[in-house]
């Protein structure tokens, strides 16, 4: 899992093996050990809701993705598009979260000429 942070944007990118783990309804976890030994944990999970949500507790972040939306996205792979969600409320700055599967890895696993359903 790769996590990119820039201003009010978060981008999660995974490969096909990580996608298989996520689709099997497991939580996909990435842990970064900080110099003081404290873990910074990022995880992805599929939920049966219509919207995404980012749960944050100190250095433990979990992006909950709507299962049906992710499954529809998987049907289009390989593709360069990312799923994009805007999170927040009227009292906060909006946060854009993107989720994508590495297109080069998808081409290797699925082939180039996959047609949309």
ROSE-4610 file (N, C-alpha, C; in Angstrom, 1 decimal, always signed):
// ROSE-4610
residu = [X/X/X/X/X/X/X/X/X/X/X/X/X/X/X/X/X/X/X/X/X/X/X/X/X/X/X/X/X/X/X/X/X/X/X/X/X/X/X/X/X/X/X/X/X/X/X/X/X/X/X/X/X/X/X/X/X/X/X/X/X/X/X/X/X/X/X/X/X/X/X/X/X/X/X/X/X/X/X/X/X/X/X/X/X/X/X/X/X/X/X/X/X/X/X/X/X/X/X/X/X/X/X/X/X/X/X/X/X/X/X/X/X/X/X/X/X/X/X/X/X/X/X/X/X/X/X/X/X/X/X/X/X/X/X/X/X/X/X/X/X/X/X/X/X/X/X/X/X/X/X/X/X/X/X/X/X/X/X/X/X/X/X/X/X/X/X/X/X/X/X/X/X/X/X/X/X/X/X/X/X/X/X/X/X/X/X/X/X/X/X/X/X/X/X/X/X/X/X/X/X/X/X/X/X/X/X/X/X/X/X/X/X/X/X/X/X/X/X/X/X/X/X/X/X/X/X/X/X/X/X/X/X/X/X/X/X/X/X/X/X/X/X/X/X/X/X/X/X/X/X/X/X/X/X/X/X/X/X/X/X/X/X/X/X/X/X/X/X/X/X/X/X/X/X/X/X/X/X/X/X/X/X/X/X/X/X/X/X/X/X/X/X/X/X/X/X/X/X/X/X/X/X/X/X/X/X/X/X/X/X/X/X/X/X/X/X/X/X/X/X/X/X/X/X/X/X/X/X/X/X/X/X/X/X/X/X/X/X/X/X/X/X/X/X/X/X/X/X/X/X]
num = [1/1/1/2/2/2/3/3/3/4/4/4/5/5/5/6/6/6/7/7/7/8/8/8/9/9/9/10/10/10/11/11/11/12/12/12/13/13/13/14/14/14/15/15/15/16/16/16/17/17/17/18/18/18/19/19/19/20/20/20/21/21/21/22/22/22/23/23/23/24/24/24/25/25/25/26/26/26/27/27/27/28/28/28/29/29/29/30/30/30/31/31/31/32/32/32/33/33/33/34/34/34/35/35/35/36/36/36/37/37/37/38/38/38/39/39/39/40/40/40/41/41/41/42/42/42/43/43/43/44/44/44/45/45/45/46/46/46/47/47/47/48/48/48/49/49/49/50/50/50/51/51/51/52/52/52/53/53/53/54/54/54/55/55/55/56/56/56/57/57/57/58/58/58/59/59/59/60/60/60/61/61/61/62/62/62/63/63/63/64/64/64/65/65/65/66/66/66/67/67/67/68/68/68/69/69/69/70/70/70/71/71/71/72/72/72/73/73/73/74/74/74/75/75/75/76/76/76/77/77/77/78/78/78/79/79/79/80/80/80/81/81/81/82/82/82/83/83/83/84/84/84/85/85/85/86/86/86/87/87/87/88/88/88/89/89/89/90/90/90/91/91/91/92/92/92/93/93/93/94/94/94/95/95/95/96/96/96/97/97/97/98/98/98/99/99/99/100/100/100/101/101/101/102/102/102/103/103/103/104/104/104/105/105/105/106/106/106/107/107/107/108/108/108/109/109/109/110/110/110/111/111/111/112/112/112/113/113/113/114/114/114/115/115/115/116/116/116/117/117/117]
x = [+0.9/+0.0/+0.9/+0.5/+1.2/+0.3/+0.8/-0.1/+0.6/-0.1/+0.4/-0.4/+0.3/-0.4/+0.1/-0.9/-0.6/-1.7/-1.5/-2.5/-3.8/-4.9/-6.2/-6.5/-5.5/-5.6/-4.9/-5.5/-4.9/-5.1/-4.1/-4.2/-3.7/-4.5/-4.2/-4.1/-2.9/-2.7/-2.3/-2.9/-2.6/-2.3/-1.7/-1.4/-2.5/-2.4/-3.5/-3.5/-2.3/-2.3/-3.0/-2.8/-3.4/-4.9/-5.3/-6.7/-7.4/-6.7/-7.3/-7.5/-6.6/-6.8/-8.0/-8.1/-9.2/-10.5/-10.6/-11.9/-12.3/-11.3/-11.7/-12.2/-12.5/-13.1/-12.1/-10.9/-9.9/-9.6/-9.0/-8.5/-7.1/-6.8/-5.5/-4.7/-3.6/-2.8/-1.4/-1.0/+0.4/+0.8/+2.0/+2.5/+3.9/+4.0/+5.3/+5.8/+7.0/+7.6/+8.3/+7.9/+8.5/+9.8/+10.7/+12.0/+11.9/+10.9/+10.7/+10.1/+9.9/+9.3/+7.8/+7.1/+5.7/+5.2/+4.2/+3.7/+2.6/+2.8/+1.8/+1.1/-0.2/-0.9/-1.9/-1.9/-2.9/-3.6/-4.9/-5.6/-6.8/-7.2/-8.3/-9.3/-10.6/-11.6/-12.8/-13.5/-14.7/-15.9/-16.9/-18.0/-19.3/-20.4/-21.7/-22.4/-21.7/-22.4/-22.2/-22.9/-22.8/-21.7/-21.1/-20.1/-18.8/-17.7/-16.5/-16.4/-15.5/-15.3/-13.8/-13.2/-11.9/-11.9/-11.5/-11.5/-10.0/-9.8/-8.5/-8.4/-7.5/-7.2/-5.7/-5.2/-3.8/-3.1/-2.2/-1.5/-2.1/-3.4/-4.1/-5.2/-5.0/-6.0/-6.6/-7.9/-8.6/-9.6/-9.3/-10.3/-11.3/-12.5/-13.6/-14.2/-14.2/-14.6/-15.9/-16.9/-18.1/-17.9/-18.2/-18.0/-18.5/-19.8/-20.4/-19.6/-19.2/-18.5/-17.1/-16.4/-15.1/-15.3/-16.3/-16.6/-16.9/-17.6/-17.9/-16.6/-15.7/-14.4/-13.6/-13.5/-12.7/-13.1/-14.4/-14.9/-14.3/-13.8/-13.3/-11.7/-11.1/-9.6/-9.2/-8.0/-7.1/-7.6/-7.5/-7.9/-7.0/-6.9/-6.1/-6.9/-8.2/-9.0/-8.9/-9.1/-9.2/-10.6/-11.0/-12.2/-11.9/-12.8/-12.5/-13.7/-13.4/-14.4/-14.0/-15.0/-14.8/-15.4/-14.6/-15.0/-15.0/-15.8/-15.8/-17.3/-17.4/-18.7/-18.6/-19.7/-19.7/-18.7/-18.4/-17.5/-16.0/-15.7/-14.3/-13.9/-12.6/-12.1/-12.4/-12.8/-13.0/-11.7/-11.8/-10.6/-11.0/-10.1/-10.3/-9.5/-10.1/-9.5/-9.6/-8.5/-8.5/-8.1/-8.7/-8.3/-8.1/-7.0/-6.8/-5.9/-6.0/-5.2/-4.2/-2.9/-1.8/-2.1/-2.2/-2.6/-1.5/-0.3/+0.8/+0.6/+0.4/+0.2/-1.1/-2.1/-3.4/-3.2/-2.4/-2.2/-1.4/-0.4/+0.3/-0.6/-1.5/-2.4/-3.6/-4.2/-5.4/-5.3/-4.2/-4.1/-4.5/-4.1/-4.4/-5.8/-6.3/-7.5/-8.8/-8.8/-10.1/-11.2/-12.3/-13.4/-14.4/-14.9/-15.9/-17.1/-17.7/-18.9/-20.1]
y = [-1.2/+0.0/+1.2/+2.2/+3.4/+4.5/+5.4/+6.5/+7.8/+8.7/+10.0/+11.1/+12.0/+13.1/+14.4/+15.2/+16.6/+17.5/+18.5/+19.4/+18.7/+18.9/+18.3/+17.1/+16.4/+15.2/+14.0/+12.9/+11.6/+10.7/+9.9/+9.0/+7.6/+6.6/+5.3/+4.5/+3.9/+3.0/+1.7/+0.6/-0.7/-1.5/-2.7/-3.6/-4.7/-5.5/-6.5/-7.6/-7.9/-8.8/-8.2/-7.0/-6.3/-6.2/-5.9/-5.9/-7.2/-8.3/-9.6/-9.8/-9.3/-9.4/-8.5/-7.3/-6.4/-7.0/-7.6/-8.2/-9.4/-10.1/-11.3/-10.8/-9.5/-8.9/-8.9/-8.9/-8.7/-7.2/-6.8/-5.5/-5.5/-4.5/-4.4/-3.4/-3.8/-3.0/-2.7/-1.4/-1.0/-0.3/-0.7/-0.1/+0.5/+1.8/+2.5/+2.7/+2.2/+2.4/+3.7/+4.6/+5.9/+5.8/+6.8/+6.7/+6.4/+6.8/+6.5/+5.1/+4.4/+3.0/+3.0/+4.1/+4.1/+3.8/+2.9/+2.5/+3.6/+3.9/+4.7/+3.7/+3.4/+2.3/+2.9/+2.5/+2.9/+1.6/+1.6/+0.4/+0.8/-0.2/-0.1/-1.2/-0.9/-2.0/-1.7/-2.7/-2.6/-2.6/-1.7/-1.7/-1.6/-2.0/-2.0/-0.7/+0.4/+1.7/+2.3/+3.4/+4.1/+5.1/+5.4/+6.5/+6.0/+6.7/+6.4/+7.1/+6.7/+7.4/+7.1/+8.1/+8.0/+8.0/+6.9/+6.9/+7.2/+8.1/+8.5/+8.5/+7.7/+7.7/+7.8/+9.0/+9.3/+8.8/+7.8/+7.3/+6.0/+5.9/+4.8/+5.3/+5.2/+5.6/+4.5/+4.5/+3.4/+4.1/+3.8/+4.3/+3.1/+3.4/+2.5/+2.9/+1.9/+2.1/+1.4/+2.0/+1.3/+0.1/-1.0/-2.3/-2.3/-1.9/-2.0/-1.1/+0.1/+1.0/+0.4/-0.2/-0.8/-2.0/-2.8/-3.9/-3.5/-2.4/-1.9/-1.3/-0.7/-0.2/-1.4/-2.5/-3.6/-4.2/-4.1/-4.6/-3.8/-2.6/-1.7/-1.9/-2.6/-2.7/-3.5/-3.2/-2.1/-0.7/+0.3/+1.6/+2.6/+3.8/+4.9/+5.7/+5.5/+6.3/+5.8/+6.8/+6.4/+6.7/+6.0/+6.4/+7.6/+8.6/+9.8/+10.1/+10.5/+10.8/+12.1/+12.9/+14.1/+13.9/+14.1/+13.9/+15.2/+15.2/+16.4/+16.9/+18.0/+18.6/+20.1/+20.8/+22.3/+23.0/+22.4/+23.1/+22.7/+22.0/+21.6/+21.8/+21.8/+21.8/+20.5/+20.5/+19.2/+18.4/+17.1/+16.3/+15.4/+15.4/+14.5/+13.2/+12.1/+10.8/+10.0/+9.6/+8.8/+7.4/+6.4/+5.0/+4.5/+3.8/+3.2/+2.0/+1.2/+0.0/+0.3/+0.0/+0.4/-0.2/+0.7/+0.3/-0.6/-0.4/-1.3/-2.7/-2.8/-4.1/-4.8/-4.0/-4.6/-5.1/-4.3/-4.7/-6.1/-6.2/-7.5/-8.6/-8.4/-9.5/-9.7/-8.7/-8.8/-8.7/-8.2/-7.9/-6.5/-6.1/-4.7/-4.4/-5.4/-5.1/-5.5/-5.4/-5.8/-4.7/-5.2/-4.4/-4.2/-3.0/-2.8/-3.6/-4.1/-4.9/-4.2]
z = [+0.0/+0.0/+0.0/-0.8/-0.9/-0.4/+0.4/+0.9/+0.5/-0.2/-0.6/+0.1/+0.8/+1.5/+1.0/+0.6/+0.1/+0.4/+1.3/+1.7/+2.1/+1.5/+1.9/+1.0/+0.5/-0.3/+0.2/+0.3/+0.6/-0.6/-0.9/-2.0/-1.5/-1.6/-1.3/-2.6/-2.8/-4.0/-3.6/-4.1/-3.8/-5.1/-4.9/-6.0/-6.1/-7.1/-7.3/-6.1/-5.6/-4.4/-3.2/-3.0/-1.9/-2.1/-3.4/-3.7/-3.4/-3.8/-3.5/-2.0/-1.2/+0.3/+0.7/+0.2/+0.5/+0.1/-1.1/-1.5/-0.8/-0.1/+0.7/+2.0/+2.1/+3.3/+4.5/+4.2/+5.3/+5.4/+6.4/+6.5/+6.0/+5.1/+4.5/+5.4/+5.9/+6.9/+6.4/+6.6/+6.3/+7.6/+8.1/+9.3/+9.1/+9.5/+9.5/+10.9/+11.2/+12.5/+12.5/+13.4/+13.5/+14.3/+14.2/+14.9/+16.4/+17.0/+18.5/+18.7/+17.6/+17.8/+17.7/+17.7/+17.7/+16.3/+16.2/+14.9/+14.3/+13.1/+12.4/+11.4/+11.7/+11.0/+10.1/+8.8/+7.8/+7.4/+7.3/+6.9/+6.0/+5.2/+4.3/+4.6/+4.6/+4.8/+3.9/+3.6/+2.8/+3.8/+3.6/+4.5/+3.6/+4.2/+3.5/+3.6/+3.4/+3.4/+2.0/+1.8/+0.4/+0.3/+1.5/+1.4/+2.1/+1.8/+2.5/+3.8/+4.7/+5.9/+6.3/+6.9/+7.4/+8.9/+9.6/+11.0/+11.4/+12.3/+12.8/+14.3/+14.8/+16.2/+16.4/+16.7/+16.8/+15.5/+15.7/+14.5/+14.0/+14.0/+13.4/+12.6/+11.3/+10.3/+9.6/+9.4/+8.7/+7.7/+6.4/+5.4/+5.1/+5.4/+5.1/+3.8/+2.9/+1.5/+1.3/+0.5/+0.2/-0.7/-0.2/-0.9/-2.3/-2.5/-3.8/-4.8/-4.4/-5.2/-5.6/-4.7/-5.0/-5.9/-5.7/-6.6/-8.0/-8.2/-9.6/-10.2/-9.4/-9.8/-10.3/-9.6/-9.9/-11.3/-11.6/-12.9/-14.1/-13.8/-14.9/-15.0/-14.1/-14.1/-15.3/-15.9/-15.5/-16.0/-15.2/-15.6/-14.8/-15.4/-14.7/-13.7/-13.8/-12.9/-11.4/-10.5/-9.1/-8.6/-7.6/-6.9/-6.0/-6.0/-5.3/-4.4/-3.2/-2.2/-1.5/-1.2/-0.5/+0.9/+1.9/+3.3/+4.1/+5.1/+5.9/+6.1/+6.8/+7.0/+6.8/+7.1/+6.8/+7.7/+8.9/+9.8/+9.6/+8.6/+8.4/+6.9/+6.7/+5.3/+4.7/+3.4/+2.8/+2.6/+2.7/+2.5/+1.3/+0.3/-0.8/-0.6/-0.7/-0.5/-1.8/-2.4/-3.6/-3.3/-4.0/-3.8/-5.2/-5.5/-6.8/-6.7/-7.8/-7.9/-9.0/-8.7/-9.6/-11.0/-12.0/-13.4/-14.0/-13.7/-14.3/-13.8/-12.5/-11.9/-12.5/-12.7/-13.2/-14.6/-15.4/-16.8/-16.8/-15.9/-15.8/-15.5/-14.5/-14.0/-14.9/-15.4/-16.1/-17.6/-18.1/-19.6/-19.9/-21.1/-21.5/-22.1/-22.8/-23.6/-22.9/-21.6/-20.9/-21.2/-21.6/-21.9/-20.8/-20.6/-19.5/-19.7/-18.6/-18.7/-19.3]
